[in-house]
Amino acid sequence: MTQQPAVDTLLLNELIACETSVWEALVKGDAAADLAALHPDFLGVYPSGFAGRADHAAQLAGGPSVSTYQIQQPRILRIAPDCVLLAYKAQYTRVGTDEPAAMYVSSIWQRGTSGWLNIFSQDCEALPDGAENPLP
């Protein structure tokens, strides 16, 4: 694995902080904080289908949806001067269960006059540890 330049490390840390704000909103059940992190044109792609900004925040209508989380193996891909994809593995536990879960997340963050906003996110369930990878 090649090491990213220092500038990319700083950007990576900045975007992890942005992504953490979304996770913290899920932990706290804070729909306003969730909305504040999402671009007005936000699109989420999930195993259940597509979701917009309001849909993402609506999951918090009943309170927190996640009790614990960890962002692991983060990496970034610059896709435009003010647009960066953050990809990582998330280990998390949903509220009401002790069963840990894992997924891979790709989030595109766009920098505007008010800072970074999450414009796109796609989640896919991670295979259990030790499972055979069906991809080449």
Secondary structure as a PSIPRED ss2 file (coil, helix, strand):
# PSIPRED VFORMAT (PSIPRED V4.0)

   1 M C   1.000  0.000  0.000
   2 T C   1.000  0.000  0.000
   3 Q C   1.000  0.000  0.000
   4 Q C   1.000  0.000  0.000
   5 P C   1.000  0.000  0.000
   6 A H   0.000  1.000  0.000
   7 V H   0.000  1.000  0.000
   8 D H   0.000  1.000  0.000
   9 T H   0.000  1.000  0.000
  10 L H   0.000  1.000  0.000
  11 L H   0.000  1.000  0.000
  12 L H   0.000  1.000  0.000
  13 N H   0.000  1.000  0.000
  14 E H   0.000  1.000  0.000
  15 L H   0.000  1.000  0.000
  16 I H   0.000  1.000  0.000
  17 A H   0.000  1.000  0.000
  18 C H   0.000  1.000  0.000
  19 E H   0.000  1.000  0.000
  20 T H   0.000  1.000  0.000
  21 S H   0.000  1.000  0.000
  22 V H   0.000  1.000  0.000
  23 W H   0.000  1.000  0.000
  24 E H   0.000  1.000  0.000
  25 A H   0.000  1.000  0.000
  26 L H   0.000  1.000  0.000
  27 V H   0.000  1.000  0.000
  28 K H   0.000  1.000  0.000
  29 G C   1.000  0.000  0.000
  30 D C   1.000  0.000  0.000
  31 A H   0.000  1.000  0.000
  32 A H   0.000  1.000  0.000
  33 A H   0.000  1.000  0.000
  34 D H   0.000  1.000  0.000
  35 L H   0.000  1.000  0.000
  36 A H   0.000  1.000  0.000
  37 A H   0.000  1.000  0.000
  38 L E   0.000  0.000  1.000
  39 H E   0.000  0.000  1.000
  40 P E   0.000  0.000  1.000
  41 D E   0.000  0.000  1.000
  42 F E   0.000  0.000  1.000
  43 L E   0.000  0.000  1.000
  44 G E   0.000  0.000  1.000
  45 V E   0.000  0.000  1.000
  46 Y E   0.000  0.000  1.000
  47 P C   1.000  0.000  0.000
  48 S C   1.000  0.000  0.000
  49 G E   0.000  0.000  1.000
  50 F E   0.000  0.000  1.000
  51 A E   0.000  0.000  1.000
  52 G E   0.000  0.000  1.000
  53 R H   0.000  1.000  0.000
  54 A H   0.000  1.000  0.000
  55 D H   0.000  1.000  0.000
  56 H H   0.000  1.000  0.000
  57 A H   0.000  1.000  0.000
  58 A H   0.000  1.000  0.000
  59 Q C   1.000  0.000  0.000
  60 L C   1.000  0.000  0.000
  61 A C   1.000  0.000  0.000
  62 G C   1.000  0.000  0.000
  63 G C   1.000  0.000  0.000
  64 P C   1.000  0.000  0.000
  65 S C   1.000  0.000  0.000
  66 V E   0.000  0.000  1.000
  67 S E   0.000  0.000  1.000
  68 T E   0.000  0.000  1.000
  69 Y E   0.000  0.000  1.000
  70 Q E   0.000  0.000  1.000
  71 I E   0.000  0.000  1.000
  72 Q E   0.000  0.000  1.000
  73 Q E   0.000  0.000  1.000
  74 P E   0.000  0.000  1.000
  75 R E   0.000  0.000  1.000
  76 I E   0.000  0.000  1.000
  77 L E   0.000  0.000  1.000
  78 R E   0.000  0.000  1.000
  79 I E   0.000  0.000  1.000
  80 A E   0.000  0.000  1.000
  81 P C   1.000  0.000  0.000
  82 D C   1.000  0.000  0.000
  83 C E   0.000  0.000  1.000
  84 V E   0.000  0.000  1.000
  85 L E   0.000  0.000  1.000
  86 L E   0.000  0.000  1.000
  87 A E   0.000  0.000  1.000
  88 Y E   0.000  0.000  1.000
  89 K E   0.000  0.000  1.000
  90 A E   0.000  0.000  1.000
  91 Q E   0.000  0.000  1.000
  92 Y E   0.000  0.000  1.000
  93 T E   0.000  0.000  1.000
  94 R E   0.000  0.000  1.000
  95 V C   1.000  0.000  0.000
  96 G C   1.000  0.000  0.000
  97 T C   1.000  0.000  0.000
  98 D C   1.000  0.000  0.000
  99 E C   1.000  0.000  0.000
 100 P E   0.000  0.000  1.000
 101 A E   0.000  0.000  1.000
 102 A E   0.000  0.000  1.000
 103 M E   0.000  0.000  1.000
 104 Y E   0.000  0.000  1.000
 105 V E   0.000  0.000  1.000
 106 S E   0.000  0.000  1.000
 107 S E   0.000  0.000  1.000
 108 I E   0.000  0.000  1.000
 109 W E   0.000  0.000  1.000
 110 Q E   0.000  0.000  1.000
 111 R E   0.000  0.000  1.000
 112 G E   0.000  0.000  1.000
 113 T C   1.000  0.000  0.000
 114 S C   1.000  0.000  0.000
 115 G E   0.000  0.000  1.000
 116 W E   0.000  0.000  1.000
 117 L E   0.000  0.000  1.000
 118 N E   0.000  0.000  1.000
 119 I E   0.000  0.000  1.000
 120 F E   0.000  0.000  1.000
 121 S E   0.000  0.000  1.000
 122 Q E   0.000  0.000  1.000
 123 D E   0.000  0.000  1.000
 124 C E   0.000  0.000  1.000
 125 E E   0.000  0.000  1.000
 126 A C   1.000  0.000  0.000
 127 L C   1.000  0.000  0.000
 128 P C   1.000  0.000  0.000
 129 D C   1.000  0.000  0.000
 130 G C   1.000  0.000  0.000
 131 A C   1.000  0.000  0.000
 132 E C   1.000  0.000  0.000
 133 N C   1.000  0.000  0.000
 134 P C   1.000  0.000  0.000
 135 L C   1.000  0.000  0.000
 136 P C   1.000  0.000  0.000
